[in-house]
Amino acid sequence: MAGYLILDAEAVSALAHATTRAAAALRARAILTVAHQRGALVRVPAPVLAEVCRGGARDAAVERLLHDRGIGVVALDASIAKRAGGLLARARLDSAHAVDAFVVSTALALGGGVVATHDPKDLQRLAAGEPSVRIWAI
């Protein structure tokens, strides 16, 4: 793994709330460790925060994860959003999968990388035909 590791909402949640998501957290931590060892930059697309942050005390764990692990947040811009729309159309998925499409589109905008997810099936559909994006299940 070189380049980027992109975390989806399930990966962020598993890492931030490891005590309640033990099995997923173990796999996510292993992927994160490998990413750091190989010098990959770890990123979270901004729309993922809408899925994991709801205000209150649980958000503190997400903030600690981002800060303590040096995880950057990638802002959603027009090009990422438009590409995500194209990915949804190509995969014949509706807007309920928009955040997943933003994750794959962000990976493409960064030049490719590995996406860590608990939902590989939908993300693989969205990344089909994009050899620079690999989907790893946590």
C-alpha positions as CSV (number, residue, x, y, z in Angstrom):
1,M,0.0,0.0,0.0
2,A,1.3,3.4,-1.0
3,G,-0.4,6.6,-1.5
4,Y,-3.7,6.9,0.3
5,L,-5.9,5.0,2.7
6,I,-9.4,6.3,2.6
7,L,-11.8,5.4,5.5
8,D,-15.5,5.1,5.0
9,A,-18.0,5.7,7.8
10,E,-17.9,2.2,9.1
11,A,-14.1,2.2,9.3
12,V,-14.1,5.6,11.2
13,S,-16.8,4.3,13.5
14,A,-15.0,1.1,14.2
15,L,-11.7,2.9,15.0
16,A,-13.3,5.6,17.1
17,H,-15.6,3.3,19.1
18,A,-13.4,0.2,19.3
19,T,-14.9,-1.1,22.5
20,T,-18.3,-1.5,21.0
21,R,-17.1,-2.7,17.6
22,A,-14.3,-5.0,18.6
23,A,-14.0,-7.3,15.6
24,A,-14.2,-4.5,13.0
25,A,-11.9,-2.3,15.1
26,L,-9.3,-5.0,15.2
27,R,-9.3,-5.3,11.4
28,A,-9.4,-1.6,10.9
29,R,-6.5,-1.0,13.2
30,A,-4.5,-3.6,11.3
31,I,-5.1,-1.8,8.0
32,L,-4.3,1.6,9.6
33,T,-1.1,0.2,11.1
34,V,0.0,-1.1,7.7
35,A,-0.9,2.2,6.1
36,H,1.3,4.1,8.6
37,Q,4.2,1.6,8.2
38,R,4.1,2.1,4.4
39,G,3.9,5.9,4.6
40,A,0.4,6.1,3.2
41,L,-1.6,9.2,4.0
42,V,-4.9,8.4,5.7
43,R,-7.9,10.5,4.7
44,V,-11.6,10.7,5.4
45,P,-14.0,12.3,2.9
46,A,-15.9,15.1,4.6
47,P,-19.4,13.6,3.9
48,V,-18.4,10.6,6.0
49,L,-18.4,12.9,9.0
50,A,-22.2,13.4,8.4
51,E,-22.7,9.7,9.0
52,V,-20.6,9.4,12.1
53,C,-21.0,12.8,13.9
54,R,-24.2,13.6,15.6
55,G,-23.2,16.0,18.2
56,G,-22.5,15.2,21.8
57,A,-19.9,13.0,23.5
58,R,-19.6,10.3,20.9
59,D,-18.2,12.9,18.5
60,A,-15.2,13.4,20.8
61,A,-14.0,9.9,19.9
62,V,-14.1,10.7,16.2
63,E,-12.2,14.0,16.8
64,R,-9.5,12.2,18.9
65,L,-9.1,9.6,16.1
66,L,-8.6,12.2,13.5
67,H,-6.2,14.3,15.6
68,D,-4.2,11.5,17.3
69,R,-3.7,9.5,14.1
70,G,-3.0,12.4,11.8
71,I,-6.0,11.6,9.6
72,G,-6.9,14.4,7.2
73,V,-10.4,15.3,6.1
74,V,-10.9,15.9,2.4
75,A,-13.4,18.6,1.6
76,L,-16.2,17.8,-0.9
77,D,-15.9,20.0,-4.0
78,A,-17.8,20.2,-7.2
79,S,-15.5,17.8,-9.2
80,I,-15.7,15.1,-6.5
81,A,-19.5,15.5,-6.2
82,K,-20.0,15.3,-10.0
83,R,-17.7,12.3,-10.3
84,A,-19.7,10.6,-7.5
85,G,-22.9,11.2,-9.4
86,G,-21.3,9.6,-12.5
87,L,-20.3,6.6,-10.4
88,L,-23.8,6.2,-9.0
89,A,-25.2,6.3,-12.5
90,R,-22.7,3.8,-13.9
91,A,-23.4,1.4,-10.9
92,R,-27.1,2.0,-11.2
93,L,-27.3,2.9,-7.5
94,D,-29.6,5.6,-6.1
95,S,-28.7,8.6,-3.9
96,A,-29.0,6.4,-0.8
97,H,-25.4,5.4,-1.7
98,A,-24.2,9.0,-2.2
99,V,-21.7,8.9,0.7
100,D,-20.2,5.7,-0.6
101,A,-19.9,7.3,-4.0
102,F,-18.2,10.3,-2.4
103,V,-15.7,7.9,-0.8
104,V,-14.7,6.3,-4.1
105,S,-14.7,9.6,-5.9
106,T,-12.4,11.1,-3.2
107,A,-10.0,8.1,-3.8
108,L,-10.0,8.9,-7.5
109,A,-9.5,12.6,-6.9
110,L,-6.4,11.7,-4.8
111,G,-5.0,9.5,-7.6
112,G,-6.2,6.2,-6.2
113,G,-5.7,4.2,-3.1
114,V,-7.2,1.7,-0.7
115,V,-10.7,2.2,0.7
116,A,-11.3,0.5,4.1
117,T,-14.9,-0.4,4.5
118,H,-17.3,-2.8,6.3
119,D,-19.5,-2.7,3.2
120,P,-17.2,-3.9,0.3
121,K,-20.1,-5.0,-2.0
122,D,-21.5,-1.5,-2.7
123,L,-18.1,0.1,-2.8
124,Q,-16.8,-2.5,-5.2
125,R,-19.7,-1.7,-7.5
126,L,-18.9,1.9,-7.4
127,A,-15.2,1.3,-8.0
128,A,-15.7,-1.2,-10.8
129,G,-13.5,-0.3,-13.8
130,E,-11.2,1.9,-11.6
131,P,-8.0,0.0,-11.2
132,S,-6.4,2.7,-9.0
133,V,-9.0,2.1,-6.3
134,R,-8.9,-1.1,-4.2
135,I,-11.5,-2.0,-1.6
136,W,-10.4,-3.7,1.6
137,A,-13.0,-5.1,4.0
138,I,-12.6,-4.5,7.7
